Amino acid sequence: MQPKILIVEDEAILREIIKDYLLNEGYEVFEAIDGEQALSLFSEHAFHLIILDIMLPKVDGWSVCRRIRKDSTVPIIMLTARVDEDDTLLGFELGADDYVAKPYSPLVLLARVKRLLKNRYQLNESAKDTLTTNGVFVDFTSRTVTVDGENINLTHTEFEILTYLMQNQGIVITREQLLVKIWGYEYNGDDRTINTHMRNLRTKLGRKSKLITTIIRTGYKFEKSL
């Protein structure tokens, strides 16, 4: 099955460049020139990944991301010409999985696409299908998480962080290890973005958030008990 990717970009030249690279990799590509069209296509198709520009006509990228996250955990890569750190953090708070600043290399963007698709849709054959501890249950096949029997809606990145910590229960995972595991060696962003994802994850875990302990100036640990 060909992964379906939606490109949301109002600049025709950039959109065509991204499209050509993705088509060459065998992906099925859909295009939207504004936020309104993006939301319409999202309602009609089951996409495997969305490449989303922020500065869009009609409905901006932040609003599009927010609306998509109400219904879906599809991986989202946000594109922006804005380099303000607050803008980057806002994107992550809204549920974006990665952030690429313009100008960027199409090959770098393609590498981010491949990494997210691999992490999301290719289950490690050596891994268990499920994982459970202290009332937190993970089903890797369906990529669902329940807390005390209640389903919680995690983004791709939140899911990856939670499962990585759970798989290393009782072990301190450094921030550097998280960056490499979740974003890959090519990620050159500020590791403070981890704080935003971790805050969102803890909010969704509710009382179980106490299972994730912050190790000052080091990283995080998933505890064996509350």
N, C-alpha and C positions, 0 to 999 in steps of 0.2 A: 504494500500500500504506500502510495506517495504521500508524504507529509504535506498538508495544506498550510500555506503561509500567507498571511494578509499583510501587505505593505500599505501603511497609511502615511502618505507624504504628498504635500501639495506642489512641491517642486518637481516638474516633469523629468528634468534631466537626472536628478538624484534617484527618482523612482525607477527610471529605466535602467540605470546602472545597477541598482540593487536587484531588480528583477532579472537582469541578464545573468548575474552571478548565481542567483538561486536556481534559475532554470538550468544552468549548466551543471548544477549538482543534482538535478533530477527532481526538484521540488515542484509541487503544483502551486502556482502563484496567483493571488488575487490582489487587486489594486483598489485603493480608495483615495480620492483627492481631498477629502475633507472629513471632519469628524462625524457628520450626519450620515454620509455614505458608509463610513466604517461601521457604525452601529447597525445600519441596515444589513450589511453583509454578514456581520457577526450573528445576527438573528436568523440568518438563512443557512449558514454553514457551520460545520464543526471544525474549527481551525486547530492546528497543532501548535502554532506560534504566531504572535503578532509583533510586527515591527512598527512602532508608533511614534510619529513626530509629535512634538508638543505644540508648536505654533501652527495651528490649523484653522482654516476658515470654518465658520458656522458653529462648530463645537470643538473646543481646544482638546489637546491630547490628555491633559489631566482629567477633564470631565469624562472623556471616553474611557480612560483607564478605570475611573471610579465606577462607572456604570457596568463595565465588563466584569469587574470584581464582585459585583452583587450576585452574579450568576455563574461565574466560571473561574477556574484556577489556571487557565491556559497561560503558558509562559509569555511574558511581555517584555520586549526590549524597547526602551524609550530613546528617541533621538532628539537632540537639542543643540541649538547654537548658543544657549545660555550656559554659562559655566559657574554661576553662583551656587555655592554649596547648599544653601537653603532650598534651591529649586531641586537639586539632586535628591536631597533628603525627603522633600515633599513627594517626589515620584515614588520613592521606596515606601513611604508611609501609605500611599494609595494602592500599593501592591505590585509595582513594577519589579521585575526580577533582575534586570540589568539596565545599564545606562551608558549610552555612547554619545560623546560630545562631537559636534561638527567643528572643523572638518575631520573626517575619519577615513581610514583605509577600508575599502570594501572587503578586503581579505580579513581584516580584524573583525568586522561585523559578521562575516561569514563564519569565522571561527567561533564567535559567541553563539550564533544560531546553532551550529553543530553541537556545541557543548550542552546547551539547554535541551535540545532534542534528545541527545544521548542520555542525559541524566533523567529526563522525564519519562521517556518511552522505552528505554532498554533496561529491563530488569537484570541485575547481576545474577548470573546463573548460580553462583555459589551462595547467594544470599537466601535467607528464609523468605517465604511468602508473607509471613506475618511476624509481628513483633509486639510484645505486650509487657507492661510493667506498671505496677501501682495504679491500675485503672486506666492507663493510656494504651490504647490498642491501635496498631498500625497495620493496614493491609496494603502491601506493596503492589499487588496486582491491580487493584482499583485505585490506589493512591488515596485512600481515605483514612481519616484519623477520628477515633471516637474517644471521648473522655467520660468515664463512668457511664458508658452506653450512649452518650449523646454525641452526635456527629458535629465536628467543628470544621469549618471551611478554611483550609490553609492555602496560601499561594505556593507556587513551585518552590521558591527559595525557602519559605518557612518550613515546608515539608522536608526539604533537604537538610536544613539545620537541625530540626528535631530528630530525624532518624539517625543522623550522624552522631549526635550526642547520645541517643539511646543505645546505639550499637557499641558505644564506648562507655557504657554506664560505669560510674565510679572513677573514671579517668579524667584528668584535667586536659581539656582541648584548648590549645592556645588560639589566639585570634589569628595568627599567621596560618595555622593549620586549617582553620575555617575558611579563610580567604582562598587558600589553594584548593581545598576540597569543593567549595561551593562555586567559586568564580573561576578557578583555574589559574595556572601560572601567569597567564597573559594579563590578568586583572591588575590595573595600576591605579585603582581608585583609593580613596581615603578609607582606612579600615573602620572609621567611625560610622560608616554606613551599616556596619554590623549591629550597632546599637539600635538603629531604627527597626531592623528586621526582628531583633531579639525582643524589643519592646512590644511589637505587634504580636509576636508569637506568645509571649507571656500573657498578654491580655486575653487571647483566645483560649489559652489553657486554663484560665481562671485560677481556682484554688491549687491546681496541679502545677502552676507556674513555680511554686516553691521547690519543685524537684530540680529546677535549673538554678544552680548556684553560680554567682559571679565570683571569680577568683581575681582579686584586685591586681591590676597591672599585668595580668597573665592571660586569662581567658574564661572558660566556663566548664562546669561539670554537671552531668546529670546524676542526681543522687539515687541511691538504691532504695531510699524510703523518705517519707515526709518528716 
